[in-house]
Amino acid sequence: MARPSVSAEAIPRTAPARARTVNEAEIRASLETMSSLDAEEWSRPTACTGWTVRDMVAHEVGQFEELPKPWLMITRIRRARRTRPELGALDGHNASQVEDRGEVPGERLMEEFARIAPKGARSLARMPAPVRRRTRTSMIFPEAKALPEDSMEYVNNVLLARDTWMHRIDISDATGTELVLDAHDREIMNQVLLDLALGWAGPSCLLDLSGSVGGHYRLGSGPPVVTLRADAIAFARHLSGRPPLGELVFEGDTEAAAALTAARVPF
């Protein structure tokens, strides 16, 4: 008997109160992963071209550091315009975050993350919800115009945990560290699927996603013309645009399968 499926578009958006719990849980999970690394593993290359594990954590520290100190973000963007004019605002800014901690060893970066990340997440959550909803992320990063919701509310409720989560997956992939998943990971994965559904203009599809954060989901309306079978984390990696790691199996219409193959979600 076929398992019942859930419309991905009907997944509720993470509410601010739930977002606080998810953000805190992801910070703890990321710290657990970082604390398991030995000296050699900090220098391993990751799926983000040019970044080692150490570089990735330097970027994460910089992200959380900027939340209560937005002037740091502006300073890094301006510097990147001078030093890396070939990069867009977001990529140049991220490179500046890494450069700012270019000589900091991994263990000290982990200590900084443990100190800075909780404060950063709390500072964003303390911003009044009407202000978060009205503040456009694209005012700083033009790339944000492509987000499902161009607002700091979306950053707080969805993107903050999602970005940190995917980098934890990156570190796990790079080092072989076990990826431990729990209820907060399912919330993050659900939001990935919701954003996929909100941007989906293709025919009806079934997503049969395995693993502890997987499930059976529908995209579009009407009878499905293609079924995708994959591990949920492998599918999330794919939607982020990272190199393949884990098989995606399609059954049905080849054009619909190609549309799913081309689909991306912001991380």
C-alpha positions in Angstrom: 0.0 0.0 0.0 1.3 3.4 -0.9 2.1 5.7 1.9 0.0 8.9 2.2 1.7 12.0 1.0 1.7 15.5 2.4 1.5 18.6 0.2 4.8 20.4 0.7 3.1 23.7 0.1 0.9 23.1 3.1 3.8 22.8 5.5 3.5 25.7 8.0 6.2 28.3 8.1 8.3 28.2 11.3 6.9 30.6 13.9 9.2 33.0 15.8 8.9 31.1 19.1 9.7 27.8 17.4 12.5 29.5 15.5 14.2 30.4 18.8 14.2 26.7 19.8 15.5 25.6 16.4 18.2 28.2 16.3 19.4 27.3 19.7 19.3 23.5 19.0 21.3 24.0 15.8 24.0 26.0 17.5 24.3 23.2 20.1 24.4 20.5 17.4 27.1 22.5 15.5 29.2 22.8 18.6 29.0 19.1 19.2 30.3 18.5 15.7 33.1 21.0 16.0 34.1 19.6 19.4 34.6 16.2 17.9 37.2 17.4 15.3 40.9 16.7 15.7 43.7 19.1 14.6 44.0 17.5 11.1 40.3 17.6 10.3 40.1 21.4 10.6 42.2 21.7 7.4 40.0 19.3 5.3 38.4 20.8 2.2 34.6 21.2 2.1 31.9 21.3 -0.5 32.2 25.1 -0.5 35.0 25.7 -3.1 38.1 27.1 -1.6 37.0 26.7 2.0 38.4 24.3 4.6 36.5 23.3 7.7 38.3 26.0 9.5 37.3 28.6 6.9 33.7 27.5 7.1 33.6 27.9 10.9 35.2 31.4 10.5 32.4 32.3 8.2 29.8 31.0 10.7 31.4 33.0 13.5 31.3 36.1 11.3 27.6 35.5 10.5 26.5 35.4 14.1 28.9 38.2 15.1 27.1 40.6 12.7 23.6 40.0 13.9 23.9 42.4 16.9 26.6 44.5 15.1 25.3 45.1 11.6 28.0 47.8 11.0 30.5 44.9 10.8 28.5 43.5 7.8 28.6 46.9 6.0 32.3 47.2 6.7 33.0 43.8 5.2 30.8 44.4 2.2 32.6 47.7 1.4 36.0 46.1 1.8 35.0 43.2 -0.5 34.0 45.7 -3.2 37.5 47.1 -3.1 39.4 43.8 -2.7 37.2 41.3 -4.6 35.2 43.3 -7.2 34.7 40.2 -9.2 32.4 38.8 -6.5 28.8 39.7 -5.7 27.9 41.4 -2.5 27.1 38.2 -0.6 30.1 36.1 -1.8 32.5 39.0 -1.3 31.1 39.6 2.2 31.4 35.9 3.1 35.1 36.0 1.9 35.7 39.0 4.1 34.4 37.1 7.1 36.9 34.3 6.5 39.7 36.7 6.0 39.0 38.5 9.3 39.8 35.3 11.1 42.4 34.0 8.7 45.0 33.2 11.3 42.7 31.9 14.1 43.1 28.2 14.7 40.1 25.8 14.7 39.8 25.2 18.4 39.8 28.9 19.1 37.2 29.5 16.4 35.0 26.8 18.1 35.3 28.8 21.4 34.3 32.0 19.6 31.3 30.2 18.0 30.2 29.0 21.5 30.4 32.5 22.8 29.1 34.5 19.9 26.5 32.4 18.2 23.9 32.3 21.0 24.2 36.0 21.5 23.8 36.6 17.8 20.7 34.5 17.6 19.1 36.1 20.7 19.8 39.6 19.3 17.9 38.8 16.1 15.0 37.2 18.0 14.8 40.3 20.3 14.1 42.6 17.3 10.4 43.4 17.3 8.5 41.2 14.8 7.0 44.2 12.9 10.5 45.5 12.4 11.8 42.1 11.3 8.9 41.8 8.8 9.5 45.3 7.3 13.3 45.2 7.1 14.3 44.1 3.6 17.4 41.9 3.5 17.9 43.0 -0.1 18.7 46.5 1.1 22.1 45.0 2.0 22.3 42.0 -0.3 20.6 42.3 -3.7 20.7 38.5 -3.9 18.0 38.4 -1.3 15.4 39.6 -3.8 15.2 36.0 -4.9 14.3 34.7 -1.4 10.8 33.4 -0.8 10.4 36.3 1.7 12.7 39.3 1.5 12.7 40.1 5.2 14.7 39.8 8.4 11.8 37.8 9.7 12.6 35.1 7.1 16.3 35.2 8.1 15.4 34.8 11.8 12.7 32.1 11.3 14.3 30.1 8.5 17.7 31.0 7.0 19.7 31.4 10.2 19.3 27.8 11.2 19.3 26.5 7.6 22.7 28.0 6.8 24.2 26.7 10.0 22.7 23.3 9.5 24.0 22.9 5.9 27.5 23.8 7.1 27.2 21.2 9.8 26.4 18.7 7.0 29.4 20.1 5.1 31.7 19.5 8.0 30.3 16.0 8.5 30.8 15.2 4.9 34.4 16.6 4.9 35.5 14.8 8.1 33.3 11.7 8.3 31.9 12.9 11.6 28.5 11.3 12.4 25.6 13.5 11.5 23.2 13.4 14.4 19.6 14.3 13.6 16.7 15.1 15.9 13.4 17.0 15.9 14.9 20.4 15.1 16.6 18.9 12.0 13.1 17.8 10.7 11.8 21.4 11.2 14.7 22.7 9.1 14.2 20.1 6.4 10.4 20.8 6.3 11.2 24.5 5.6 13.5 23.5 2.7 10.6 21.5 1.2 8.1 24.4 1.8 10.4 26.8 -0.1 10.9 24.3 -2.9 7.1 24.0 -3.2 6.5 27.8 -3.1 8.9 28.2 -6.0 7.7 25.1 -7.9 6.2 25.8 -11.3 6.5 22.2 -12.7 4.1 19.3 -12.9 2.9 17.3 -9.9 5.7 15.2 -8.3 6.1 12.8 -5.4 9.1 13.1 -3.2 9.8 9.8 -1.3 12.6 10.9 1.1 14.2 8.4 3.4 16.0 8.9 6.7 14.9 10.3 10.0 14.0 13.7 8.5 12.4 12.3 5.4 8.8 11.6 4.5 6.4 11.4 1.6 5.6 14.8 0.0 3.8 16.2 -3.1 4.8 19.1 -5.3 2.1 20.7 -7.5 -1.4 19.5 -7.9 -3.0 16.7 -9.9 -1.8 13.2 -10.4 2.0 13.0 -10.0 4.0 12.3 -13.2 7.3 11.5 -11.6 8.5 10.1 -8.2 11.9 11.0 -6.7 13.4 8.6 -4.2 16.4 9.8 -2.2 17.8 10.2 1.2 16.4 13.5 2.6 19.9 14.9 3.5 21.2 14.0 0.0 18.2 15.9 -1.5 18.8 18.9 0.7 22.5 18.9 -0.5 21.3 18.8 -4.1 18.8 21.6 -3.6 21.6 23.8 -2.2 23.6 23.3 -5.4 26.4 21.2 -3.7 28.1 18.4 -5.6 26.2 15.1 -5.6 26.6 12.9 -2.5 23.9 10.2 -2.5 21.7 8.9 -5.3 18.6 10.6 -6.6 16.4 8.1 -8.4 13.6 9.3 -10.7 10.7 7.2 -11.9 8.3 8.6 -14.5 8.3 11.6 -16.8 11.8 12.7 -17.9 11.0 16.3 -18.3 9.6 16.5 -14.8 12.7 14.7 -13.5 14.9 17.3 -15.3 12.9 20.1 -13.6 13.5 18.5 -10.2 17.1 18.1 -11.0 17.4 21.8 -11.8 15.4 22.9 -8.8 17.3 24.9 -6.1 16.4 26.4 -2.7 18.3 29.3 -1.0 20.7 28.3 1.8 
